[in-house]
């Protein structure tokens, strides 16, 4: 039933608008004056949060392999569904283990248009080992926690701030703008706007816990 619920959890498609510009006109009769070279605009991204060529941002993105043949690279992750993409990224190995234990791999991979707040390994390391072991062995609780990290629709950075209903059923709240975002006031996005075949992923540094 959870697989069907996730598959039907709605997907919002984002549209891209192409902009084009035209220019021209006859040359003036007077000898042309060489135009000054345009000055490069200064970067407005904060230190450690530069935006990559593909639109990914955050200091944590520096750990992602740049070789496109590596399954953990941005290029490789974009070609496969989200659970498969996460399995190729060593920084998400604990999350992948949890997803497999909760039998959510097929559900996540078959979902259409979702946003996933993916806790990095360091996020799970913040949880006391006894507590983490308990959650990993309690399938109902584990499923509840994991589905709390999934939101319908592929949210771009400019859509991220606000309150969003999760697959688990409760809301989570994102604050911030540009390349600096926090979730529920305590979890920071360390690598954002990562694209997979069916999801947009924001890697966070703290596991999000639903109420109850």
C-alpha positions in Angstrom: 0.0 0.0 0.0 2.9 2.4 0.7 4.3 1.8 -2.8 0.9 2.6 -4.3 0.6 5.7 -2.0 4.0 7.0 -3.1 3.4 6.3 -6.8 0.2 8.3 -6.6 1.6 11.1 -4.5 1.4 13.5 -7.4 4.1 14.9 -9.5 4.5 18.4 -10.6 6.3 19.0 -13.8 8.5 22.1 -14.0 8.6 23.9 -17.3 11.6 25.6 -18.8 11.3 28.8 -20.7 13.9 29.5 -23.3 14.9 33.1 -23.7 16.4 34.4 -27.0 17.7 37.8 -28.0 18.2 39.4 -31.4 20.3 42.3 -32.3 21.6 44.0 -35.4 21.5 47.2 -37.4 23.6 48.9 -40.0 27.1 50.1 -39.1 27.5 53.8 -38.6 29.2 55.9 -41.3 32.0 57.0 -38.9 34.8 54.7 -38.1 33.7 52.3 -35.4 35.1 52.8 -31.9 36.3 49.5 -30.4 33.9 48.4 -27.6 35.3 47.9 -24.2 35.3 44.4 -23.0 32.4 43.7 -20.6 33.3 43.4 -17.0 32.5 40.1 -15.4 29.8 40.3 -12.7 31.1 39.4 -9.2 29.8 36.2 -7.8 27.0 36.6 -5.2 27.2 33.1 -3.9 28.5 32.9 -0.4 31.9 31.2 0.2 31.6 27.4 0.1 28.2 27.6 -1.6 29.1 28.2 -5.2 26.6 27.1 -7.8 27.9 24.4 -10.0 27.5 24.3 -13.8 24.5 22.0 -13.5 22.8 24.2 -10.9 23.8 22.2 -7.8 24.9 24.3 -4.9 26.4 23.9 -1.4 29.7 23.1 0.2 28.8 19.4 0.4 28.7 19.2 -3.4 32.5 19.4 -3.5 32.6 15.7 -2.3 30.7 14.5 -5.3 32.8 12.8 -8.0 33.4 14.9 -11.1 34.0 11.9 -13.4 30.8 11.4 -15.3 31.5 7.6 -15.5 31.3 7.4 -11.7 27.8 6.4 -10.6 28.0 9.0 -7.8 28.6 11.9 -10.1 25.9 14.5 -10.9 25.9 13.4 -14.5 25.4 9.7 -13.7 22.7 10.4 -11.0 20.7 12.5 -13.4 20.2 9.4 -15.6 18.7 7.0 -13.0 15.8 7.1 -10.5 16.4 8.5 -7.1 17.0 5.4 -5.0 19.4 4.0 -7.6 21.1 7.4 -7.8 21.6 7.5 -4.0 23.1 4.0 -4.0 26.0 5.3 -6.2 26.8 8.2 -3.8 29.0 7.0 -0.9 27.9 10.0 1.2 24.3 8.5 1.3 25.2 4.9 2.1 23.3 4.9 5.5 20.2 6.4 3.8 20.4 3.7 1.2 20.6 1.0 3.9 17.6 2.5 5.6 15.5 2.7 2.4 16.3 -0.9 1.6 15.3 -2.1 5.1 12.0 -0.2 4.7 11.4 -1.8 1.3 11.0 1.6 -0.3 13.5 1.3 -3.2 10.9 0.4 -5.8 8.4 2.9 -4.5 10.9 5.8 -4.7 12.3 4.7 -8.0 8.8 4.5 -9.6 7.5 7.8 -8.1 6.9 10.6 -10.6 8.2 14.0 -9.8 9.2 14.2 -6.2 11.6 16.2 -4.0 13.7 14.2 -1.5 15.5 15.7 1.5 18.3 13.1 1.7 20.2 12.9 5.0 23.9 12.5 4.5 25.8 9.8 6.5 26.9 12.5 8.9 23.3 13.3 9.7 22.7 9.7 10.9 25.9 9.9 12.9 24.3 12.6 15.0 21.7 10.1 16.3 22.7 8.0 19.3 23.7 4.5 18.1 21.1 2.8 20.3 18.3 5.1 19.0 19.4 4.6 15.3 19.6 0.8 15.7 16.1 0.8 17.2 14.7 2.8 14.3 16.4 0.7 11.7 14.9 -2.5 13.2 11.3 -1.0 13.5 9.9 -1.0 10.0 6.9 1.1 10.8 8.9 3.8 12.5 11.6 3.7 9.8 9.0 4.1 7.0 7.4 7.0 8.9 10.8 8.8 9.2 11.9 8.1 5.6 8.6 9.2 4.0 8.7 12.4 6.1 11.7 13.3 3.8 9.7 13.1 0.6 7.6 15.9 -0.9 5.4 15.9 -4.1 6.7 17.8 -7.0 10.2 18.7 -8.1 11.0 21.8 -6.1 13.5 24.2 -7.7 15.6 26.4 -5.3 13.3 29.4 -5.9 10.3 27.2 -4.9 11.9 25.6 -1.9 11.2 28.1 0.9 7.8 27.5 2.5 5.7 24.8 4.1 5.3 21.5 2.2 3.3 18.4 3.0 5.3 15.2 3.1 4.4 11.7 2.0 4.3 10.8 5.7 1.4 13.3 6.0 2.9 16.0 8.2 4.4 19.3 7.0 8.0 20.3 7.0 9.1 24.0 6.6 12.0 25.3 4.6 13.5 28.7 5.3 16.2 30.6 3.3 17.0 31.7 -0.2 19.7 31.7 -2.8 22.0 28.9 -1.8 21.4 28.9 2.0 18.4 26.9 3.3 17.4 25.2 6.5 14.7 22.6 7.0 12.6 22.7 10.2 15.0 25.2 11.6 17.8 22.8 12.4 18.8 20.8 9.3 20.9 22.6 6.7 21.0 21.9 3.0 24.6 21.0 2.3 24.2 20.1 -1.4 21.1 21.2 -3.2 19.3 21.0 -6.5 20.8 17.6 -7.4 18.8 16.0 -10.3 17.9 12.4 -10.7 15.6 10.9 -13.4 12.5 11.3 -11.3 13.4 13.6 -8.3 15.2 16.7 -7.2 17.4 16.0 -4.2 18.5 18.3 -1.4 21.1 16.6 0.8 20.8 17.7 4.5 23.0 17.5 7.5 20.4 16.4 10.1 17.7 13.7 9.9 14.2 15.2 9.9 12.0 13.7 12.6 8.2 13.8 12.3 6.1 14.3 15.4 4.7 11.3 17.1 
